[in-house]
Amino acid sequence: MKTIETCVSPDLLELHELTNKTVIVVDIFRASSTMVTALSNGVNTILPVKDLDQCKAYKEKGWLIAGERNGKQAEGFDLGNSPLAYLNLQFAEENVAMTTTNGTRAISLARKQAAEVLIGSFLNLHATANYLQNSTNDVLVLCAGWKGKFNIEDSLYAGALSLALNWKHDCDATLAMESLYRQVGTNLSDFLQKASHAKRLQNHDLEKDINFCLGIDQYNSVVYLSDEGLKLKH
């Protein structure tokens, strides 16, 4: 039987074996939710970039540039890190270079060893689970966290995904998050209003982003990392 485990911070990734595994990178508030939304609304490619200056350079290549640091849109960028900016096919057929505080760093770490990297969010929870059921790989959920620290919303996603898959695991983090998700899954928004990163976003008047990111199964999309960047599976 295939297995699922959870890495609750990128700073702990070296403790996990990634070879021959599918790694699901998740940053609920907000990078992975934004990536799923953008590609589901017609964006052609998202290139995750770690550095602000490196990301800015793509402007000269005709790409849109999206930059976020500490919850705010970075100066000189076309976009920040809000999924709402991409609704209604607003940037259909565009290519976007994106750098964020936590999510793009987690992607860069995962891509070095994993057999496959997917982007997870509540917005495409069961589409991702269905894809994984048809894969032969074991799964590791990599939670982007906040500057190396544990984030409850990312880890709760791991519990939700594990329950959807119903696979074997010997991972205490996954077990704990399964239990917590069973308790709060029907009241996710109220529970996560108390989360530290939700409070950071609330300080920037981003409550609409928070509520949107917690929508379950808004998209039937599977997002993967190709050699060109993030794309939709077809």
Residue pairs with C-beta under 8 A, 6 or more apart in sequence:
1 167
1 168
2 135
2 136
2 137
2 138
2 139
2 165
2 167
2 168
3 138
3 139
3 167
3 168
3 169
3 170
4 138
4 139
4 140
4 141
4 158
4 161
4 162
4 165
4 167
4 169
4 171
4 174
5 16
5 138
5 139
5 140
5 141
5 169
5 170
5 171
5 173
5 174
6 140
6 141
6 143
6 155
6 158
6 162
6 171
6 173
6 174
6 177
7 13
7 15
7 16
7 140
7 141
7 142
7 143
7 173
8 143
8 145
8 150
8 154
8 155
8 173
9 143
9 145
9 148
9 149
9 150
10 102
10 105
10 106
10 109
10 142
10 143
10 144
10 145
10 148
11 145
11 148
13 109
13 110
13 142
16 140
18 110
18 112
18 113
18 114
18 115
18 140
19 113
19 115
20 115
20 137
20 138
21 114
21 115
21 116
21 137
21 138
21 139
21 140
22 114
22 115
22 116
22 117
22 118
22 132
22 135
22 137
22 138
22 139
22 140
23 110
23 114
23 116
23 117
23 118
23 139
23 140
23 141
23 142
24 118
24 119
24 120
24 128
24 139
24 140
24 141
24 142
24 161
25 32
25 103
25 106
25 107
25 110
25 117
25 118
25 119
25 120
25 142
25 144
26 32
26 119
26 120
26 121
26 141
26 142
26 143
26 144
26 154
26 157
26 158
27 33
27 100
27 102
27 103
27 106
27 143
27 144
27 154
28 121
28 122
28 151
28 153
28 154
28 156
28 157
28 213
28 214
29 151
29 153
29 195
29 197
29 198
29 201
29 209
29 210
29 213
30 68
30 81
30 82
30 83
30 100
30 103
30 201
30 209
30 213
31 68
31 81
31 98
31 100
31 102
31 103
31 104
31 144
32 103
32 119
32 120
32 121
32 144
33 83
33 121
33 122
33 123
33 212
33 213
34 66
34 81
34 82
34 83
34 85
34 86
34 98
35 46
35 48
35 98
35 103
35 119
35 121
35 223
35 230
36 83
36 119
36 121
36 123
36 124
36 219
36 221
36 223
37 83
37 84
37 86
37 87
37 123
37 212
37 218
37 219
38 46
38 83
38 86
38 91
38 96
39 46
39 221
39 223
39 230
39 231
39 232
40 123
40 124
40 218
40 219
40 221
40 232
41 86
41 87
41 88
41 89
41 90
41 91
41 92
42 89
42 91
42 92
42 93
43 86
43 91
43 92
43 93
43 94
43 95
43 96
44 93
44 94
44 95
45 95
45 96
45 228
45 229
45 230
45 231
46 95
46 96
46 97
46 98
46 229
46 230
47 58
47 63
47 95
47 96
47 97
47 98
47 228
47 229
47 230
48 98
48 99
48 103
48 104
48 107
48 108
48 225
48 229
48 230
49 55
49 58
49 97
49 98
49 99
49 104
50 99
50 104
50 105
50 108
51 99
52 67
52 69
52 74
52 99
54 99
55 65
55 66
55 67
55 77
55 97
55 98
55 99
56 65
56 67
56 76
56 77
58 65
58 97
59 65
59 78
62 95
63 94
63 95
63 96
63 97
64 78
64 79
64 91
64 94
64 95
64 96
64 97
65 77
65 78
65 79
65 96
65 97
65 98
66 77
66 78
66 79
66 80
66 81
66 96
66 97
66 98
66 99
67 73
67 74
67 76
67 77
67 79
67 80
67 98
67 99
67 100
68 74
68 80
68 81
68 99
68 100
68 101
69 100
69 101
70 101
70 200
71 81
71 101
71 200
71 201
71 203
71 204
71 206
72 80
72 204
73 79
73 80
73 81
74 80
74 99
79 85
79 96
81 98
81 100
82 206
82 209
83 123
83 209
83 212
83 213
84 208
84 209
84 212
85 91
95 229
98 104
101 146
101 147
102 144
102 145
102 146
102 147
103 144
105 144
106 142
106 143
106 144
106 145
107 117
107 119
107 225
109 142
110 117
110 142
110 225
111 117
111 225
114 140
115 137
116 135
116 137
116 224
116 225
117 224
117 225
118 128
118 131
118 222
118 223
118 224
118 225
119 223
119 224
119 225
119 230
120 128
120 141
120 157
120 161
121 157
121 213
122 157
122 160
122 188
122 213
122 214
122 215
122 216
122 217
123 213
123 215
123 216
123 217
123 218
123 219
124 217
124 218
124 219
124 220
124 221
124 222
124 223
125 157
125 160
125 161
125 164
125 216
125 217
126 164
126 217
127 217
127 219
127 220
127 221
127 222
128 161
128 222
129 161
129 164
129 165
131 222
131 233
132 139
132 165
133 165
139 161
139 165
139 167
141 157
141 158
141 161
141 162
141 174
143 150
143 151
143 154
143 155
143 157
143 158
144 151
144 154
145 151
145 154
146 196
146 197
151 195
151 196
151 197
152 192
152 195
152 196
153 192
153 195
153 197
153 198
155 173
155 177
156 177
156 180
156 181
156 184
156 188
156 192
158 173
158 174
158 177
159 174
159 176
159 177
159 178
159 179
159 180
159 181
159 182
160 177
160 181
160 185
162 169
162 174
162 177
162 178
163 178
163 181
163 182
169 175
184 191
188 214
188 216
189 210
189 211
189 214
192 198
192 210
192 214
193 202
193 210
198 210
201 207
201 209
201 210
202 210
221 232
221 233
222 232
222 233
223 230
223 231
223 232
223 233
224 230
224 231
224 232
224 233
